[in-house]
Amino acid sequence: PRLDSQLGGGRIHLACVATHWGRPEKRGEAIVQLARQSLLLPVVFHFIGGIPAEWVLPSNCITHGYQSDYAAYRLLLQQCHGMVHLAWRDAGPKTVLQGLACGLPVLYAHSGGNPELVGEEYGAGVPEEDDPGLVCGVPTAPAEKTLECFHLYLESFPKLHKALVARPHREIFRHMLTGYFDAIRQLAKDA
């Protein structure tokens, strides 16, 4: 059962996962800004992990705190429809792997290991800006591009979800590992 059956039909529930959202590289504030810009859309953002006390979340956000019970965490992910992961240069985002394993298409920052893990088949990448602003040495997420990619992500949502559901989890992980190994081979070849 998806969360929309509990909270009212027609909404898209998106998991947003980080151990602690206050770290600048997680770009949690960019996701909160995206939620504010999406108040009129049928979208609910589920923040899983520690939220800074000073954050004021819009009404389309729900916090679940840190999940140490993996069965409850898995159930929460399985009840969502998609995932938003805008972390900067996350080399091997475990949360993205967990989301994909639960059949969640991912909106991700096009940096770190995200492109190899998700690709265009299972999600949508938000391009990084050439000259971004910095917060604690971390580039800020490009707000306009993030919103534009978010709308494209929502439009292609049925196709992305269908692609994930159609492939067994083992094939998805094989696809991801192949992407990683291809990237490593290219780096070794260029060295």
Solvent accessible surface area in square Angstrom, and as a share of the most:
residue,aa,sasa,rsa
1,P,133,0.84
2,R,71,0.26
3,L,13,0.07
4,D,33,0.17
5,S,85,0.55
6,Q,111,0.49
7,L,71,0.35
8,G,37,0.35
9,G,66,0.63
10,G,61,0.58
11,R,101,0.37
12,I,40,0.20
13,H,0,0.00
14,L,0,0.00
15,A,0,0.00
16,C,0,0.00
17,V,15,0.09
18,A,6,0.05
19,T,94,0.55
20,H,86,0.38
21,W,7,0.02
22,G,37,0.35
23,R,115,0.42
24,P,47,0.30
25,E,44,0.20
26,K,36,0.15
27,R,14,0.05
28,G,2,0.02
29,E,117,0.52
30,A,20,0.15
31,I,0,0.00
32,V,8,0.05
33,Q,75,0.33
34,L,2,0.01
35,A,0,0.00
36,R,113,0.41
37,Q,82,0.36
38,S,1,0.00
39,L,86,0.43
40,L,180,0.89
41,L,55,0.27
42,P,74,0.46
43,V,4,0.02
44,V,11,0.06
45,F,0,0.00
46,H,2,0.01
47,F,0,0.00
48,I,3,0.02
49,G,2,0.02
50,G,23,0.22
51,I,45,0.23
52,P,16,0.10
53,A,108,0.84
54,E,136,0.61
55,W,38,0.14
56,V,115,0.66
57,L,43,0.21
58,P,17,0.11
59,S,108,0.70
60,N,16,0.08
61,C,17,0.10
62,I,61,0.31
63,T,67,0.39
64,H,56,0.25
65,G,31,0.29
66,Y,140,0.53
67,Q,42,0.19
68,S,86,0.55
69,D,83,0.43
70,Y,148,0.56
71,A,57,0.44
72,A,43,0.33
73,Y,17,0.07
74,R,130,0.47
75,L,93,0.46
76,L,18,0.09
77,L,2,0.01
78,Q,79,0.35
79,Q,20,0.09
80,C,0,0.00
81,H,28,0.13
82,G,0,0.00
83,M,2,0.01
84,V,1,0.00
85,H,10,0.04
86,L,3,0.01
87,A,3,0.02
88,W,55,0.19
89,R,160,0.59
90,D,32,0.16
91,A,78,0.60
92,G,47,0.45
93,P,3,0.02
94,K,127,0.54
95,T,26,0.15
96,V,0,0.00
97,L,52,0.26
98,Q,44,0.20
99,G,0,0.00
100,L,0,0.00
101,A,29,0.23
102,C,23,0.14
103,G,9,0.08
104,L,0,0.00
105,P,0,0.00
106,V,0,0.00
107,L,0,0.00
108,Y,1,0.00
109,A,2,0.01
110,H,86,0.38
111,S,16,0.10
112,G,38,0.36
113,G,4,0.04
114,N,0,0.00
115,P,32,0.20
116,E,56,0.25
117,L,2,0.01
118,V,0,0.00
119,G,18,0.17
120,E,119,0.53
121,E,76,0.34
122,Y,0,0.00
123,G,2,0.02
124,A,17,0.13
125,G,14,0.14
126,V,3,0.02
127,P,60,0.38
128,E,48,0.22
129,E,69,0.31
130,D,154,0.80
131,D,131,0.68
132,P,32,0.20
133,G,44,0.42
134,L,119,0.59
135,V,77,0.44
136,C,112,0.67
137,G,53,0.51
138,V,16,0.09
139,P,17,0.10
140,T,50,0.29
141,A,15,0.12
142,P,6,0.04
143,A,38,0.30
144,E,146,0.65
145,K,77,0.33
146,T,4,0.03
147,L,45,0.22
148,E,105,0.47
149,C,17,0.10
150,F,0,0.00
151,H,71,0.32
152,L,97,0.48
153,Y,0,0.00
154,L,29,0.15
155,E,129,0.58
156,S,34,0.22
157,F,19,0.08
158,P,96,0.60
159,K,136,0.58
160,L,4,0.02
161,H,53,0.24
162,K,149,0.63
163,A,25,0.19
164,L,3,0.01
165,V,99,0.57
166,A,77,0.60
167,R,65,0.24
168,P,74,0.46
169,H,94,0.42
170,R,190,0.69
171,E,62,0.28
172,I,1,0.00
173,F,65,0.27
174,R,146,0.53
175,H,65,0.29
176,M,2,0.01
177,L,95,0.47
178,T,70,0.41
179,G,20,0.19
180,Y,54,0.21
181,F,107,0.45
182,D,71,0.37
183,A,31,0.24
184,I,98,0.50
185,R,150,0.55
186,Q,84,0.38
187,L,126,0.63
188,A,72,0.56
189,K,151,0.64
190,D,102,0.53
191,A,120,0.93
